[in-house]
């Protein structure tokens, strides 16, 4: 393998690694956003029978 092809191979590996890192970060952000939305959604609290802080019991 020539030096040129070694650089080409390394470049492809870095690009694929970067895209995998971006995909993983997006997946983790999406999961965190879903958890946050679930805690803030008043409909979810009503369905489980929990009273909100400002509502009378």
C-alpha positions as CSV (number, residue, x, y, z in Angstrom):
1,X,0.0,0.0,0.0
2,X,1.4,3.3,-1.0
3,X,1.5,6.3,1.3
4,X,-1.3,7.9,-0.8
5,X,-3.7,5.0,-0.2
6,X,-2.8,5.0,3.5
7,X,-3.9,8.6,3.7
8,X,-7.1,7.9,1.7
9,X,-7.9,4.9,4.0
10,X,-7.3,7.0,7.1
11,X,-9.5,9.8,5.7
12,X,-12.4,7.5,5.1
13,X,-12.0,6.0,8.6
14,X,-12.0,9.5,10.1
15,X,-15.1,10.5,8.1
16,X,-17.0,7.4,9.0
17,X,-16.0,7.7,12.6
18,X,-17.2,11.3,12.6
19,X,-20.6,10.4,11.2
20,X,-20.9,7.6,13.7
21,X,-20.1,10.1,16.5
22,X,-22.7,12.5,15.2
23,X,-25.3,9.8,14.9
24,X,-24.6,8.6,18.5
25,X,-24.8,12.2,19.8
26,X,-28.1,12.8,18.0
27,X,-29.5,9.6,19.4
28,X,-28.5,10.5,23.0
29,X,-29.9,14.0,22.6
30,X,-33.2,12.6,21.3
31,X,-33.5,10.2,24.2
32,X,-32.8,13.0,26.7
33,X,-35.4,15.2,25.0
34,X,-38.0,12.5,25.1
35,X,-37.3,11.9,28.9
36,X,-37.5,15.7,29.5
37,X,-40.7,16.0,27.6
38,X,-42.2,13.1,29.4
39,X,-41.5,14.8,32.8
40,X,-43.0,18.1,31.6
41,X,-46.1,16.8,29.9
42,X,-49.2,17.5,32.0
43,X,-51.1,14.8,30.2
44,X,-48.7,12.1,31.4
45,X,-49.1,13.3,35.0
46,X,-52.9,13.2,34.7
47,X,-52.8,9.7,33.2
48,X,-50.7,8.3,36.2
49,X,-52.9,10.1,38.8
50,X,-50.3,12.6,40.0
51,X,-51.5,16.0,40.8
52,X,-49.6,19.0,39.5
53,X,-48.0,21.4,42.0
54,X,-50.5,24.2,41.4
55,X,-53.7,22.2,41.1
56,X,-56.0,21.4,44.0
57,X,-56.0,17.7,45.1
